[in-house]
């Protein structure tokens, strides 16, 4: 896999000043709150520009890991023309039982290759427009809003793109190492931490592991926050033991242990150096 630098971003996008008839007919065209990562997979004629979007950060990274693995190990297939049902199988491998049990009704994911939507769990027309323009624009993504506005004006829509974003994580790969950083919003830590991964395992396996590692830390941060918030309320009986949140708290603790084991398995395969130190939930 070629060297790359990829950013996971949390973003809010909205199209303002759309005609009322459009807003009423196509509500999924007006706004989206999403997480997004963009990277290239393959080489030469089989190099693809890939964008993954999803409802939360850790599922975005898990889905991206599975997409990279699928494309890299199925080079005879054109991922742009792969059946939706095949991508659905890749998507389902992304989701843990915990995720499906407690977040299943909120979850969604999107996959774009060379600007075209190849997999969707839900309709998100605003994302379709943004990604098609981003693929055609050939500029850095943060400059895409002006181009989207220009394209929409060509259709007679004087729309305004409102774009807010922040970086949730970063991955940078060269021939020998992968460097990553994570900006957890909740739970584990209040500051950015980083790591460097090295190892002699196959290149694609190392990339897959790095994407999974980012996903684990992002999810663990959310779980730690949830456990710290709900734990005292369950212990003091402010939340009944029969309440759904009490069950979710128990399952969150179990799932956190699974994530810790997954990290240790990755650390047993690769040499990983953390800066400033390994995140708190593994101590």
Secondary structure as UniProt FT lines:
FT   STRAND          4..16
FT   HELIX           20..25
FT   HELIX           27..29
FT   STRAND          31..41
FT   HELIX           44..46
FT   STRAND          48..54
FT   HELIX           57..73
FT   TURN            75..76
FT   HELIX           79..81
FT   HELIX           84..94
FT   HELIX           97..103
FT   TURN            104..106
FT   STRAND          109..113
FT   TURN            114..115
FT   STRAND          116..120
FT   HELIX           125..137
FT   HELIX           141..143
FT   HELIX           144..154
FT   TURN            155..156
FT   STRAND          160..173
FT   STRAND          177..182
FT   STRAND          193..198
FT   HELIX           203..235
FT   TURN            236..237
FT   TURN            241..242
FT   HELIX           244..269
FT   STRAND          271..275
FT   HELIX           280..282
//
